[in-house]
Amino acid sequence: MTRAKQTYRLPRWRFVVICLGLTALAATLVGRLILLQVTDGGQGAVFLREQGALRTVRTAEIPVYRGLIEDRNGTPLAVSSPVVSLWANPQQLKDSPRLDDLAARLSLDAAALRDKLRFYGDKQFMYLARHQTPEFARQVLRENFPGVRGEREYRRYYPAGEVTAQLLGLTNVDGHGIAGVELAFEDWLQGVPGKKRFIKDLHGDAVRDFGVTEEPRPGKALALSLDLRLQYAQHRELQRAMKETGAAAGSAITLDAWTGEVLAVSNYPVFNPNSREALDFSGARNRALTDAYEPGSTIKTLTLVAALESGQFHIDSIVDTAPGRIRVGAKMLHDPRDYGEISVSTVIEKSSQVGVTKIAQAVGHEAILDVLYRFGLGESTGTGFPGERAGQLPDLARWSDIEKVTLAFGYGLTATPIQLARAYAILANGGIRRPLTLLRQDPDALPAGQQVIQPEVARDVLEVLDRVTEQGGTATLAQVPGFSVGGKTGTVHKVGAGGYLDDQYVALFVGVAPMSAPRYVTAILIDQPRGDHYGGGLAAAPVYSRITEEVLRIRNAQPDQSELGALLAASGGRQ
């Protein structure tokens, strides 16, 4: 017979003792917390906060290298250099007797430094000097100023300085793009900072490092369509033109019509992106893309396109410009002299207002406006450049007869230099409109273009532009030794508060070269040239000549005109 299992029961008095003991322990802990927080004058709370701070795990960013920007040949245009930013814990530094020494070391005003420390007095972080060279930072840190420390960063540097400044733009002190290409391609260039974890003490010092938790991902390199050799040459010639003409501003831009690439773009005034202390934003505008002007007689080329497309004219058709003036409404338009009966080609060569007016009246303003739209005026070129202007085309429904006519020679609308260059690039490319780009293109993978005019029309217009630069045309100073070039001048009155100004002009020239294989298009704009040489043929055409000579040399174009041919062209003969 098995023995029954016995159940052991805890005596009641023991159970009561255990419960009382646990209650007493809890009461003791609560009492100690109260003692620390209240009866100890807050010292206990301070102690706990200090211990918590000593054991706080923090996450910090690891600075990342911003992507390189280079030209089409791999030459660096924007690089990121390692620097050190000096900072301080104001709570440790503010009462230091060495403040004057630190201020002198950092070239700071001692009183201003004290004011800043008072302002940040309850903080643990304050910048003293950003983006110092590593060697200088090491020298400062070796002096062991209380609470002064350094952190590694990167600073953007532009090897070509002002030569590429308006195109590249710049970054802010934290390394983010704020203008130009730097802003346009911020997501591509900026990269992703890494992360690391560590324990920081009350003074901001790391007392234990847990290492990297996320590796930094550097920004990606960006290859522009720009040719730095050509950019230097164009910059030099534009600066020379500013000195020679005394102009207030200017722009030059060169395109490859076959690929749509921007090869060079220069502006005046300029600024030095590497000198932030003396940064003058008045020179920061990339005027070739952001400033729109009335294009003047450079638009007569597109009026010619409309005339040829209408079937009413060909380049040898005769237009009677006698007696050298024509009335449209209440306005009288004049030529410099009575050219009499001249061909359509000569109308463009001489830039005859009377001849263009008669052509425009025959063709109609709707046809001209249609050509302007097809050539991309009134819309952005699509480069993605921040602040690029689209220009403006008019609503002719509310225009008078004179306003409809003056549209044909470039008044009443606005365009940027890059838009004018694109329009002429369409002619150079056989009537095909290609997207423009600031990025280097693969010649075997170009985006498709759009045929906006027939190749035959483009060819006839180029033939007329070729004659404009020969003897008797308005742009003989645009000629380039050894090469045939073509283009069109423009001279526009500037607009003031009360209308057009009699003594302020914008001079323009847009040209194509070489005419045997039209490829390179350069637009020149000179804003407010001084003196008597204010016209497009005198102020802008010579700049085109010098820049295009460099373009053709650098791009290894083959001369298409002999020395004898050049002399014949200059004297009015044709090969």
C-alpha positions in Angstrom: 0.0 0.0 0.0 1.5 3.3 -1.1 1.9 6.2 1.2 -0.2 9.3 0.5 1.7 12.4 -0.9 2.0 15.1 1.8 1.5 18.8 0.9 3.8 21.3 2.7 2.2 24.6 3.6 4.2 27.7 4.5 3.3 28.9 8.0 1.2 32.1 7.9 3.6 34.0 10.1 6.5 33.4 7.6 4.4 34.6 4.7 3.7 37.8 6.6 7.3 38.4 7.4 8.4 38.0 3.7 5.7 40.5 2.6 6.8 43.0 5.2 10.4 42.6 4.1 9.7 43.3 0.5 7.6 46.3 1.4 10.4 47.7 3.5 12.9 47.3 0.7 10.6 49.2 -1.7 10.1 51.9 0.8 13.8 52.2 1.3 14.4 52.7 -2.4 11.7 55.2 -2.7 13.0 57.1 0.3 16.5 57.1 -1.2 15.2 58.6 -4.4 13.3 61.3 -2.5 16.5 62.0 -0.5 18.5 62.4 -3.6 16.0 64.6 -5.4 14.7 66.8 -2.5 16.5 66.6 0.9 20.0 66.6 -0.7 19.4 70.0 -2.3 19.2 68.7 -5.8 22.7 67.3 -5.8 21.4 63.8 -6.2 19.5 64.8 -9.4 22.7 66.5 -10.7 24.6 63.3 -10.0 22.1 61.2 -11.8 22.0 63.5 -14.8 25.8 63.5 -15.0 25.9 59.7 -14.8 23.3 59.5 -17.5 25.2 61.9 -19.7 28.3 59.8 -19.2 26.5 56.8 -20.5 24.4 58.3 -23.3 24.9 56.7 -26.7 25.0 59.2 -29.5 24.9 59.0 -33.3 27.1 61.3 -35.4 27.4 61.8 -39.1 30.6 61.0 -41.0 31.3 63.7 -43.6 31.1 62.5 -47.2 33.1 63.5 -50.2 31.0 65.5 -52.7 31.2 64.3 -56.3 33.9 65.7 -58.6 32.8 67.9 -61.5 35.0 67.7 -64.6 35.0 69.0 -68.1 34.5 66.9 -71.2 38.2 65.9 -71.2 38.4 64.9 -67.5 39.9 68.1 -66.2 38.7 68.8 -62.7 36.4 71.8 -62.4 35.2 71.4 -58.8 36.8 69.3 -56.1 36.3 68.8 -52.4 39.3 69.4 -50.1 39.5 68.1 -46.5 39.3 70.8 -43.9 38.8 71.1 -40.1 36.1 73.2 -38.5 37.1 74.4 -35.0 34.3 74.5 -32.4 34.0 74.9 -28.6 31.9 73.9 -25.6 30.9 77.4 -24.4 30.4 76.1 -20.8 34.1 75.2 -20.7 35.5 78.1 -22.6 33.5 81.1 -21.5 35.4 81.7 -18.2 38.8 80.9 -19.6 41.5 83.5 -18.9 43.0 82.6 -22.3 40.1 83.9 -24.4 42.1 86.9 -25.7 44.9 84.5 -26.8 42.3 82.3 -28.6 40.7 85.3 -30.3 44.1 86.5 -31.6 45.0 83.0 -32.8 41.8 82.8 -34.8 41.9 86.5 -36.0 38.6 87.2 -34.1 37.5 90.2 -32.1 37.9 89.3 -28.4 34.8 91.3 -27.4 32.7 89.7 -30.2 33.9 86.2 -29.1 32.8 86.9 -25.5 29.4 88.1 -26.7 29.0 84.9 -28.8 30.0 82.7 -25.8 27.4 84.5 -23.6 24.7 83.9 -26.3 25.5 80.2 -26.5 26.2 80.0 -22.7 23.7 77.2 -22.0 24.8 75.2 -25.1 27.5 72.6 -25.5 28.4 73.5 -29.1 29.5 76.6 -30.9 31.5 77.0 -34.1 34.6 79.2 -33.8 36.1 78.9 -37.3 34.8 76.9 -40.2 36.9 75.2 -42.9 40.4 75.8 -41.7 43.4 74.0 -43.2 44.3 70.8 -41.3 47.7 72.1 -40.4 46.4 75.4 -38.9 43.7 73.4 -37.0 46.4 71.1 -35.6 48.4 74.1 -34.4 45.4 75.6 -32.6 44.4 72.3 -31.0 47.9 71.7 -29.8 47.6 74.8 -27.6 44.9 73.0 -25.6 42.4 75.9 -25.2 39.7 74.6 -22.8 36.7 73.2 -24.6 38.1 73.8 -28.1 37.9 70.9 -30.5 37.9 70.2 -34.2 35.8 68.2 -36.7 36.6 67.0 -40.2 34.7 68.4 -43.1 35.1 69.1 -46.8 35.3 72.4 -48.6 34.5 72.9 -52.3 37.4 74.3 -54.4 37.1 75.5 -58.0 40.5 75.3 -59.8 39.5 77.6 -62.6 38.1 80.2 -60.3 36.1 83.0 -62.0 36.5 81.4 -65.4 33.8 78.8 -64.7 32.1 80.5 -61.7 28.7 81.4 -63.2 28.2 78.0 -64.8 29.3 75.8 -61.9 27.7 78.0 -59.2 28.8 77.2 -55.6 28.0 75.4 -52.4 27.2 76.8 -49.0 29.3 76.3 -45.9 27.7 73.0 -45.2 28.6 71.7 -48.6 25.2 71.8 -50.3 24.7 73.3 -53.8 23.1 76.7 -53.8 23.6 77.9 -57.4 24.5 76.8 -60.9 25.5 73.2 -61.7 26.1 72.5 -58.1 22.5 73.2 -57.3 21.0 71.6 -60.5 22.7 68.3 -59.8 22.7 68.4 -56.0 21.1 64.9 -55.7 23.8 63.4 -57.9 26.8 65.2 -56.3 26.0 65.3 -52.6 26.4 61.6 -51.6 25.1 60.1 -48.3 26.9 60.8 -45.0 27.9 57.8 -42.9 27.0 57.2 -39.3 28.9 56.2 -36.2 27.8 55.5 -32.6 29.7 56.5 -29.4 29.3 57.5 -25.8 29.8 61.2 -25.1 30.5 62.6 -21.6 29.1 65.8 -20.2 31.9 67.9 -21.9 31.2 66.6 -25.3 34.2 64.2 -25.5 33.7 60.7 -26.8 34.6 58.2 -24.0 33.8 55.1 -25.9 33.5 54.5 -29.7 31.2 51.7 -31.0 32.5 52.3 -34.6 30.8 52.9 -37.9 27.2 51.8 -38.3 26.7 53.1 -41.8 29.5 53.6 -44.3 29.5 57.0 -46.1 28.6 56.9 -49.8 30.5 59.5 -51.7 28.8 61.7 -54.3 29.1 60.7 -58.0 31.3 62.4 -60.5 29.7 64.6 -63.1 31.2 65.1 -66.6 30.1 68.4 -68.2 30.0 69.1 -71.9 32.3 72.1 -71.2 35.8 72.2 -72.8 37.9 74.1 -70.3 40.5 75.1 -73.0 37.8 76.8 -74.9 36.2 78.2 -71.8 39.5 79.9 -70.9 39.8 81.4 -74.4 36.2 82.6 -74.5 36.6 84.1 -71.0 39.7 85.9 -72.0 38.2 87.4 -75.2 35.0 88.5 -73.4 37.0 90.3 -70.7 39.0 91.9 -73.5 35.8 93.1 -75.2 34.5 94.5 -71.9 37.7 96.7 -71.6 37.6 97.7 -75.3 34.0 98.7 -75.4 33.5 99.9 -71.8 30.3 97.8 -71.6 28.4 97.2 -68.4 27.9 93.5 -69.0 28.4 90.8 -71.6 27.8 87.1 -72.5 29.3 84.5 -74.9 28.1 81.0 -75.4 29.3 78.3 -77.9 27.3 75.2 -78.8 28.0 72.0 -80.8 25.0 72.0 -83.1 25.5 68.3 -84.0 25.3 67.1 -80.4 23.5 69.9 -78.6 26.3 70.3 -76.1 27.3 73.6 -74.5 31.0 73.8 -75.1 31.6 77.2 -73.3 29.7 79.9 -71.6 31.1 83.1 -70.2 29.7 86.2 -68.6 30.7 89.6 -67.3 30.8 90.7 -64.5 32.5 87.8 -62.8 33.1 86.6 -59.2 35.7 84.4 -57.5 33.9 81.4 -55.9 37.0 80.5 -53.8 36.9 83.8 -51.9 33.8 83.7 -49.8 34.8 86.7 -47.7 34.7 89.0 -50.7 31.9 87.3 -52.6 30.0 89.7 -54.9 26.8 88.1 -56.1 26.3 90.8 -58.7 28.7 88.8 -60.8 27.1 85.4 -60.0 24.4 85.5 -62.7 24.9 83.2 -65.7 23.5 85.9 -67.9 23.7 83.8 -71.1 20.9 81.6 -69.6 19.2 83.8 -67.1 18.9 87.2 -68.8 16.5 87.9 -71.6 16.9 90.7 -74.1 15.2 92.0 -77.2 17.2 90.2 -79.9 17.0 92.8 -82.6 18.1 92.0 -86.1 19.4 88.5 -85.2 15.7 87.6 -85.6 15.6 88.7 -89.3 17.2 85.3 -90.0 14.1 83.5 -88.8 11.9 86.0 -90.7 13.8 84.8 -93.7 12.9 81.2 -92.8 9.2 82.1 -92.8 9.6 83.9 -96.2 11.3 80.9 -97.8 8.7 78.5 -96.4 5.8 80.7 -97.7 6.8 80.0 -101.3 6.5 83.7 -102.1 10.3 84.3 -101.9 13.6 82.7 -102.6 16.9 84.2 -101.7 17.3 85.9 -105.1 13.8 87.3 -105.2 13.8 91.1 -105.7 12.4 93.5 -103.0 12.0 97.2 -103.8 13.2 99.2 -100.8 13.0 102.6 -102.5 13.0 105.3 -101.4 14.7 104.0 -98.3 11.8 104.4 -95.9 8.3 103.0 -95.3 5.4 104.1 -93.2 3.5 101.6 -91.1 0.6 103.2 -89.3 2.0 106.3 -87.6 5.6 105.1 -87.6 8.2 105.7 -90.3 10.9 103.1 -90.7 14.2 104.0 -92.3 17.3 102.4 -93.9 20.7 104.1 -93.6 20.3 104.9 -97.3 18.1 104.0 -100.3 19.1 100.5 -101.4 16.6 100.5 -104.2 15.7 97.1 -105.7 17.7 94.4 -103.9 17.5 90.6 -103.5 16.1 89.0 -100.4 19.7 87.9 -99.6 20.9 91.5 -99.8 18.0 92.5 -97.5 19.5 90.3 -94.8 23.1 91.2 -95.7 22.3 95.0 -95.4 19.9 94.4 -92.5 17.4 96.5 -94.4 14.4 97.5 -92.2 12.4 98.5 -95.2 13.1 95.2 -97.0 12.3 93.1 -93.9 9.1 95.1 -93.4 7.9 94.4 -96.9 8.7 90.7 -96.5 6.9 90.5 -93.2 3.8 92.2 -94.6 3.7 89.7 -97.4 4.3 86.7 -95.3 2.1 87.7 -92.3 3.0 87.8 -88.6 1.3 84.5 -87.9 3.8 82.7 -90.1 6.8 84.5 -88.5 5.5 83.7 -85.0 5.1 80.0 -85.9 8.7 79.9 -86.9 9.8 81.5 -83.7 7.9 78.9 -81.7 9.4 76.0 -83.7 12.9 77.4 -83.1 12.3 77.3 -79.4 11.8 80.9 -78.5 9.5 81.5 -75.7 10.4 78.3 -73.9 13.3 77.1 -71.8 16.1 75.2 -73.6 15.8 72.4 -71.1 19.3 72.4 -69.7 18.0 72.2 -66.2 20.1 75.2 -65.2 18.5 77.0 -62.1 16.9 80.3 -63.0 17.1 79.8 -66.8 14.7 82.2 -68.5 12.3 81.2 -71.2 12.1 84.6 -72.8 8.8 85.9 -74.0 6.8 85.9 -77.3 4.0 88.3 -77.7 0.2 87.8 -78.0 -0.2 89.5 -81.4 -4.0 89.5 -81.1 -3.8 92.8 -79.3 -0.9 94.3 -81.3 -1.0 97.2 -83.7 0.2 96.9 -87.3 3.6 98.4 -86.4 4.1 96.0 -83.5 3.4 93.1 -85.8 6.0 94.3 -88.3 8.7 95.1 -85.7 8.4 91.5 -84.5 10.1 90.6 -87.8 13.2 92.4 -86.8 13.4 91.5 -83.2 11.4 94.0 -81.2 8.5 93.1 -78.9 9.9 89.7 -77.8 12.8 88.6 -75.6 15.3 85.8 -75.7 18.4 84.7 -73.9 21.8 84.3 -75.6 21.5 80.5 -75.3 18.1 80.6 -77.1 19.5 82.6 -79.9 22.4 80.1 -80.2 20.0 77.2 -80.2 18.0 78.8 -83.0 21.1 79.2 -85.2 22.2 75.6 -84.2 18.9 74.4 -85.8 20.0 76.0 -89.1 23.6 74.5 -88.8 22.1 71.1 -88.1 20.0 71.0 -91.3 16.8 72.1 -89.7 16.9 69.5 -86.8 16.3 70.8 -83.3 18.3 68.9 -80.8 17.9 69.1 -77.0 20.6 71.3 -75.4 22.7 69.9 -72.6 25.4 70.8 -70.1 26.5 67.2 -69.8 29.0 65.3 -72.0 27.2 63.2 -74.6 28.0 59.9 -76.1 28.2 60.6 -79.8 26.8 57.1 -80.5 23.8 57.6 -78.3 22.5 61.1 -78.9 18.9 61.8 -78.2 16.7 62.1 -81.2 16.1 65.5 -82.7 13.1 67.0 -84.4 13.0 68.2 -88.0 11.4 71.7 -87.6 12.3 73.1 -91.1 13.3 71.4 -94.3 17.0 70.9 -94.9 16.8 72.9 -98.2 15.5 76.0 -96.3 18.2 75.7 -93.7 20.8 75.4 -96.5 19.5 78.6 -98.3 19.5 80.6 -95.0 23.1 79.5 -94.2 24.1 80.7 -97.7 22.7 84.1 -96.9 24.4 84.2 -93.5 27.7 83.4 -95.3 27.3 86.6 -97.4 26.6 88.7 -94.3 30.2 88.3 -93.2 31.6 89.2 -96.6 32.5 92.6 -98.0 29.3 94.6 -98.2 27.6 92.8 -95.4 27.2 94.1 -91.8 29.6 91.7 -90.2 32.9 91.7 -92.1 34.7 91.9 -88.7 33.3 88.4 -87.9 35.6 86.8 -90.5 38.0 84.1 -89.3 41.3 83.6 -91.2 41.2 80.3 -93.2 37.6 79.6 -92.5 34.2 80.6 -93.9 31.8 81.8 -91.3 28.3 83.1 -91.4 26.0 85.0 -89.0 23.8 88.0 -88.3 24.3 91.2 -86.3 21.8 92.9 -84.1 21.7 96.3 -82.4 18.9 97.1 -80.0 17.9 100.2 -78.0 17.7 99.4 -74.3 14.4 100.0 -72.6 14.1 102.5 -69.7 11.3 103.8 -67.5 9.9 106.0 -70.3 10.5 103.7 -73.2 13.5 103.1 -75.5 16.7 104.9 -74.6 18.4 106.9 -77.4 21.9 106.4 -76.1 22.0 102.9 -74.6 22.3 99.8 -76.8 22.7 96.1 -76.7 25.0 94.7 -79.5 24.6 91.1 -80.7 26.1 88.7 -83.1 25.2 85.0 -83.7 27.4 83.0 -86.0 28.0 79.6 -87.5 31.3 77.9 -88.5 32.8 76.5 -90.6 30.3 77.0 -93.4 31.5 74.0 -95.4 30.4 71.7 -92.5 28.4 74.0 -90.1 28.8 72.8 -86.6 29.9 75.4 -84.0 27.5 78.2 -83.1 28.5 81.2 -80.9 26.3 83.9 -79.7 27.8 87.2 -78.4 26.0 89.9 -76.4 27.5 93.2 -75.3 25.3 95.2 -73.0 25.7 99.0 -73.1 28.9 99.4 -75.1 30.2 103.0 -74.9 31.3 105.3 -77.6 30.5 105.2 -81.3 31.2 101.5 -81.8 28.0 100.3 -80.2 26.5 98.3 -83.1 26.6 94.5 -83.4 28.9 94.6 -86.4 31.5 96.7 -84.5 31.1 95.7 -80.8 30.1 92.0 -81.0 31.3 90.6 -84.4 35.0 91.0 -83.6 34.5 89.1 -80.3 32.9 86.3 -82.3 35.8 86.2 -84.7 38.4 85.8 -82.0 36.4 83.2 -80.0 35.6 81.2 -83.1 39.2 81.2 -84.2 40.0 79.5 -80.9 37.0 77.1 -81.2 38.1 75.9 -84.6 41.7 75.5 -83.5 40.9 73.7 -80.3 38.3 71.4 -81.9 40.7 70.6 -84.8 38.5 71.8 -87.6 40.0 71.8 -91.0 40.4 75.1 -92.8 37.9 75.4 -95.7 39.2 78.7 -97.2 42.6 79.4 -98.6 44.5 82.6 -97.9 43.6 83.8 -101.4 39.9 82.9 -100.7 40.0 84.9 -97.5 41.4 87.9 -99.4 38.7 87.5 -102.1 36.0 87.4 -99.5 37.3 90.5 -97.8 37.2 92.3 -101.1 33.8 91.2 -102.1 34.6 88.2 -104.3 33.4 84.6 -103.8 35.1 81.3 -104.3 
